[in-house]
Amino acid sequence: MKIGEVISRARRAAGLKQKELAAAAGVHVQTLKRLEGGAGAGYSTVRALEKALAKSGATWQEVDGGYELRVKLKSKS
C-alpha cells in the first residue's frame, strides 16, 4: 500500500473528512487531496498527518513493499 492510500483509509476509519484532517494536521486540504490521489508529499507533511490521525487511533508502520495500517476504534459508550 502506498502512503496516500494508507492515509486515506486511516482518515475514513477515523470518521474524518479531508477538510477536518487537513485542519487538524495544519496542512492545506489540496495537499491532502493530492497525497491521497497518489502524489508525493514532504516528510513534515506526512508526519503532521500521522500525528493528527494517531489522536483518532490510526497508526501505520513501514513494511517491505509499503505500509501496514492499524486502527484502534474508540468504543461508543
Phi and psi in radians as a Rosetta constraint file:
Dihedral C 1 N 2 CA 2 C 2 CIRCULARHARMONIC -1.471 0.35
Dihedral N 2 CA 2 C 2 N 3 CIRCULARHARMONIC 2.777 0.35
Dihedral C 2 N 3 CA 3 C 3 CIRCULARHARMONIC -1.067 0.35
Dihedral N 3 CA 3 C 3 N 4 CIRCULARHARMONIC -0.640 0.35
Dihedral C 3 N 4 CA 4 C 4 CIRCULARHARMONIC -1.091 0.35
Dihedral N 4 CA 4 C 4 N 5 CIRCULARHARMONIC -0.697 0.35
Dihedral C 4 N 5 CA 5 C 5 CIRCULARHARMONIC -1.195 0.35
Dihedral N 5 CA 5 C 5 N 6 CIRCULARHARMONIC -0.677 0.35
Dihedral C 5 N 6 CA 6 C 6 CIRCULARHARMONIC -1.080 0.35
Dihedral N 6 CA 6 C 6 N 7 CIRCULARHARMONIC -0.811 0.35
Dihedral C 6 N 7 CA 7 C 7 CIRCULARHARMONIC -1.108 0.35
Dihedral N 7 CA 7 C 7 N 8 CIRCULARHARMONIC -0.726 0.35
Dihedral C 7 N 8 CA 8 C 8 CIRCULARHARMONIC -1.073 0.35
Dihedral N 8 CA 8 C 8 N 9 CIRCULARHARMONIC -0.821 0.35
Dihedral C 8 N 9 CA 9 C 9 CIRCULARHARMONIC -1.137 0.35
Dihedral N 9 CA 9 C 9 N 10 CIRCULARHARMONIC -0.712 0.35
Dihedral C 9 N 10 CA 10 C 10 CIRCULARHARMONIC -1.120 0.35
Dihedral N 10 CA 10 C 10 N 11 CIRCULARHARMONIC -0.732 0.35
Dihedral C 10 N 11 CA 11 C 11 CIRCULARHARMONIC -1.077 0.35
Dihedral N 11 CA 11 C 11 N 12 CIRCULARHARMONIC -0.804 0.35
Dihedral C 11 N 12 CA 12 C 12 CIRCULARHARMONIC -1.157 0.35
Dihedral N 12 CA 12 C 12 N 13 CIRCULARHARMONIC -0.694 0.35
Dihedral C 12 N 13 CA 13 C 13 CIRCULARHARMONIC -1.119 0.35
Dihedral N 13 CA 13 C 13 N 14 CIRCULARHARMONIC -0.564 0.35
Dihedral C 13 N 14 CA 14 C 14 CIRCULARHARMONIC -1.412 0.35
Dihedral N 14 CA 14 C 14 N 15 CIRCULARHARMONIC -0.107 0.35
Dihedral C 14 N 15 CA 15 C 15 CIRCULARHARMONIC 1.317 0.35
Dihedral N 15 CA 15 C 15 N 16 CIRCULARHARMONIC 0.481 0.35
Dihedral C 15 N 16 CA 16 C 16 CIRCULARHARMONIC -1.828 0.35
Dihedral N 16 CA 16 C 16 N 17 CIRCULARHARMONIC 2.533 0.35
Dihedral C 16 N 17 CA 17 C 17 CIRCULARHARMONIC -1.497 0.35
Dihedral N 17 CA 17 C 17 N 18 CIRCULARHARMONIC 2.809 0.35
Dihedral C 17 N 18 CA 18 C 18 CIRCULARHARMONIC -0.981 0.35
Dihedral N 18 CA 18 C 18 N 19 CIRCULARHARMONIC -0.753 0.35
Dihedral C 18 N 19 CA 19 C 19 CIRCULARHARMONIC -1.074 0.35
Dihedral N 19 CA 19 C 19 N 20 CIRCULARHARMONIC -0.705 0.35
Dihedral C 19 N 20 CA 20 C 20 CIRCULARHARMONIC -1.166 0.35
Dihedral N 20 CA 20 C 20 N 21 CIRCULARHARMONIC -0.791 0.35
Dihedral C 20 N 21 CA 21 C 21 CIRCULARHARMONIC -1.149 0.35
Dihedral N 21 CA 21 C 21 N 22 CIRCULARHARMONIC -0.755 0.35
Dihedral C 21 N 22 CA 22 C 22 CIRCULARHARMONIC -1.020 0.35
Dihedral N 22 CA 22 C 22 N 23 CIRCULARHARMONIC -0.783 0.35
Dihedral C 22 N 23 CA 23 C 23 CIRCULARHARMONIC -1.120 0.35
Dihedral N 23 CA 23 C 23 N 24 CIRCULARHARMONIC -0.751 0.35
Dihedral C 23 N 24 CA 24 C 24 CIRCULARHARMONIC -1.116 0.35
Dihedral N 24 CA 24 C 24 N 25 CIRCULARHARMONIC -0.563 0.35
Dihedral C 24 N 25 CA 25 C 25 CIRCULARHARMONIC -1.583 0.35
Dihedral N 25 CA 25 C 25 N 26 CIRCULARHARMONIC -0.214 0.35
Dihedral C 25 N 26 CA 26 C 26 CIRCULARHARMONIC 1.294 0.35
Dihedral N 26 CA 26 C 26 N 27 CIRCULARHARMONIC 0.552 0.35
Dihedral C 26 N 27 CA 27 C 27 CIRCULARHARMONIC -2.088 0.35
Dihedral N 27 CA 27 C 27 N 28 CIRCULARHARMONIC 2.792 0.35
Dihedral C 27 N 28 CA 28 C 28 CIRCULARHARMONIC -1.271 0.35
Dihedral N 28 CA 28 C 28 N 29 CIRCULARHARMONIC 2.447 0.35
Dihedral C 28 N 29 CA 29 C 29 CIRCULARHARMONIC -1.045 0.35
Dihedral N 29 CA 29 C 29 N 30 CIRCULARHARMONIC -0.586 0.35
Dihedral C 29 N 30 CA 30 C 30 CIRCULARHARMONIC -1.138 0.35
Dihedral N 30 CA 30 C 30 N 31 CIRCULARHARMONIC -0.597 0.35
Dihedral C 30 N 31 CA 31 C 31 CIRCULARHARMONIC -1.108 0.35
Dihedral N 31 CA 31 C 31 N 32 CIRCULARHARMONIC -0.783 0.35
Dihedral C 31 N 32 CA 32 C 32 CIRCULARHARMONIC -1.115 0.35
Dihedral N 32 CA 32 C 32 N 33 CIRCULARHARMONIC -0.752 0.35
Dihedral C 32 N 33 CA 33 C 33 CIRCULARHARMONIC -1.063 0.35
Dihedral N 33 CA 33 C 33 N 34 CIRCULARHARMONIC -0.751 0.35
Dihedral C 33 N 34 CA 34 C 34 CIRCULARHARMONIC -1.144 0.35
Dihedral N 34 CA 34 C 34 N 35 CIRCULARHARMONIC -0.728 0.35
Dihedral C 34 N 35 CA 35 C 35 CIRCULARHARMONIC -1.093 0.35
Dihedral N 35 CA 35 C 35 N 36 CIRCULARHARMONIC -0.824 0.35
Dihedral C 35 N 36 CA 36 C 36 CIRCULARHARMONIC -1.134 0.35
Dihedral N 36 CA 36 C 36 N 37 CIRCULARHARMONIC -0.447 0.35
Dihedral C 36 N 37 CA 37 C 37 CIRCULARHARMONIC -1.450 0.35
Dihedral N 37 CA 37 C 37 N 38 CIRCULARHARMONIC -0.055 0.35
Dihedral C 37 N 38 CA 38 C 38 CIRCULARHARMONIC 2.010 0.35
Dihedral N 38 CA 38 C 38 N 39 CIRCULARHARMONIC -0.085 0.35
Dihedral C 38 N 39 CA 39 C 39 CIRCULARHARMONIC -1.337 0.35
Dihedral N 39 CA 39 C 39 N 40 CIRCULARHARMONIC 2.810 0.35
Dihedral C 39 N 40 CA 40 C 40 CIRCULARHARMONIC -1.400 0.35
Dihedral N 40 CA 40 C 40 N 41 CIRCULARHARMONIC 2.937 0.35
Dihedral C 40 N 41 CA 41 C 41 CIRCULARHARMONIC -2.620 0.35
Dihedral N 41 CA 41 C 41 N 42 CIRCULARHARMONIC 2.744 0.35
Dihedral C 41 N 42 CA 42 C 42 CIRCULARHARMONIC -1.243 0.35
Dihedral N 42 CA 42 C 42 N 43 CIRCULARHARMONIC 2.800 0.35
Dihedral C 42 N 43 CA 43 C 43 CIRCULARHARMONIC -1.008 0.35
Dihedral N 43 CA 43 C 43 N 44 CIRCULARHARMONIC -0.771 0.35
Dihedral C 43 N 44 CA 44 C 44 CIRCULARHARMONIC -1.137 0.35
Dihedral N 44 CA 44 C 44 N 45 CIRCULARHARMONIC -0.599 0.35
Dihedral C 44 N 45 CA 45 C 45 CIRCULARHARMONIC -1.162 0.35
Dihedral N 45 CA 45 C 45 N 46 CIRCULARHARMONIC -0.817 0.35
Dihedral C 45 N 46 CA 46 C 46 CIRCULARHARMONIC -1.109 0.35
Dihedral N 46 CA 46 C 46 N 47 CIRCULARHARMONIC -0.718 0.35
Dihedral C 46 N 47 CA 47 C 47 CIRCULARHARMONIC -1.126 0.35
Dihedral N 47 CA 47 C 47 N 48 CIRCULARHARMONIC -0.703 0.35
Dihedral C 47 N 48 CA 48 C 48 CIRCULARHARMONIC -1.111 0.35
Dihedral N 48 CA 48 C 48 N 49 CIRCULARHARMONIC -0.735 0.35
Dihedral C 48 N 49 CA 49 C 49 CIRCULARHARMONIC -1.154 0.35
Dihedral N 49 CA 49 C 49 N 50 CIRCULARHARMONIC -0.703 0.35
Dihedral C 49 N 50 CA 50 C 50 CIRCULARHARMONIC -1.067 0.35
Dihedral N 50 CA 50 C 50 N 51 CIRCULARHARMONIC -0.771 0.35
Dihedral C 50 N 51 CA 51 C 51 CIRCULARHARMONIC -1.125 0.35
Dihedral N 51 CA 51 C 51 N 52 CIRCULARHARMONIC -0.744 0.35
Dihedral C 51 N 52 CA 52 C 52 CIRCULARHARMONIC -1.123 0.35
Dihedral N 52 CA 52 C 52 N 53 CIRCULARHARMONIC -0.708 0.35
Dihedral C 52 N 53 CA 53 C 53 CIRCULARHARMONIC -1.237 0.35
Dihedral N 53 CA 53 C 53 N 54 CIRCULARHARMONIC -0.577 0.35
Dihedral C 53 N 54 CA 54 C 54 CIRCULARHARMONIC -1.065 0.35
Dihedral N 54 CA 54 C 54 N 55 CIRCULARHARMONIC -0.576 0.35
Dihedral C 54 N 55 CA 55 C 55 CIRCULARHARMONIC -1.123 0.35
Dihedral N 55 CA 55 C 55 N 56 CIRCULARHARMONIC -0.412 0.35
Dihedral C 55 N 56 CA 56 C 56 CIRCULARHARMONIC -1.672 0.35
Dihedral N 56 CA 56 C 56 N 57 CIRCULARHARMONIC 0.033 0.35
Dihedral C 56 N 57 CA 57 C 57 CIRCULARHARMONIC 1.649 0.35
Dihedral N 57 CA 57 C 57 N 58 CIRCULARHARMONIC 0.185 0.35
Dihedral C 57 N 58 CA 58 C 58 CIRCULARHARMONIC -1.866 0.35
Dihedral N 58 CA 58 C 58 N 59 CIRCULARHARMONIC 2.187 0.35
Dihedral C 58 N 59 CA 59 C 59 CIRCULARHARMONIC -2.372 0.35
Dihedral N 59 CA 59 C 59 N 60 CIRCULARHARMONIC 2.890 0.35
Dihedral C 59 N 60 CA 60 C 60 CIRCULARHARMONIC -2.608 0.35
Dihedral N 60 CA 60 C 60 N 61 CIRCULARHARMONIC 2.826 0.35
Dihedral C 60 N 61 CA 61 C 61 CIRCULARHARMONIC -2.395 0.35
Dihedral N 61 CA 61 C 61 N 62 CIRCULARHARMONIC 2.642 0.35
Dihedral C 61 N 62 CA 62 C 62 CIRCULARHARMONIC -1.362 0.35
Dihedral N 62 CA 62 C 62 N 63 CIRCULARHARMONIC 2.345 0.35
Dihedral C 62 N 63 CA 63 C 63 CIRCULARHARMONIC -2.287 0.35
Dihedral N 63 CA 63 C 63 N 64 CIRCULARHARMONIC 2.998 0.35
Dihedral C 63 N 64 CA 64 C 64 CIRCULARHARMONIC -0.960 0.35
Dihedral N 64 CA 64 C 64 N 65 CIRCULARHARMONIC 2.152 0.35
Dihedral C 64 N 65 CA 65 C 65 CIRCULARHARMONIC 1.442 0.35
Dihedral N 65 CA 65 C 65 N 66 CIRCULARHARMONIC 0.107 0.35
Dihedral C 65 N 66 CA 66 C 66 CIRCULARHARMONIC 2.785 0.35
Dihedral N 66 CA 66 C 66 N 67 CIRCULARHARMONIC -2.409 0.35
Dihedral C 66 N 67 CA 67 C 67 CIRCULARHARMONIC -2.363 0.35
Dihedral N 67 CA 67 C 67 N 68 CIRCULARHARMONIC 2.670 0.35
Dihedral C 67 N 68 CA 68 C 68 CIRCULARHARMONIC -2.001 0.35
Dihedral N 68 CA 68 C 68 N 69 CIRCULARHARMONIC 2.172 0.35
Dihedral C 68 N 69 CA 69 C 69 CIRCULARHARMONIC -1.651 0.35
Dihedral N 69 CA 69 C 69 N 70 CIRCULARHARMONIC 2.386 0.35
Dihedral C 69 N 70 CA 70 C 70 CIRCULARHARMONIC -2.252 0.35
Dihedral N 70 CA 70 C 70 N 71 CIRCULARHARMONIC 2.306 0.35
Dihedral C 70 N 71 CA 71 C 71 CIRCULARHARMONIC -2.245 0.35
Dihedral N 71 CA 71 C 71 N 72 CIRCULARHARMONIC 2.195 0.35
Dihedral C 71 N 72 CA 72 C 72 CIRCULARHARMONIC -1.858 0.35
Dihedral N 72 CA 72 C 72 N 73 CIRCULARHARMONIC 1.869 0.35
Dihedral C 72 N 73 CA 73 C 73 CIRCULARHARMONIC -1.403 0.35
Dihedral N 73 CA 73 C 73 N 74 CIRCULARHARMONIC 2.400 0.35
Dihedral C 73 N 74 CA 74 C 74 CIRCULARHARMONIC -1.410 0.35
Dihedral N 74 CA 74 C 74 N 75 CIRCULARHARMONIC 2.468 0.35
Dihedral C 74 N 75 CA 75 C 75 CIRCULARHARMONIC -1.291 0.35
Dihedral N 75 CA 75 C 75 N 76 CIRCULARHARMONIC 2.636 0.35
Dihedral C 75 N 76 CA 76 C 76 CIRCULARHARMONIC -1.732 0.35
Dihedral N 76 CA 76 C 76 N 77 CIRCULARHARMONIC 1.134 0.35
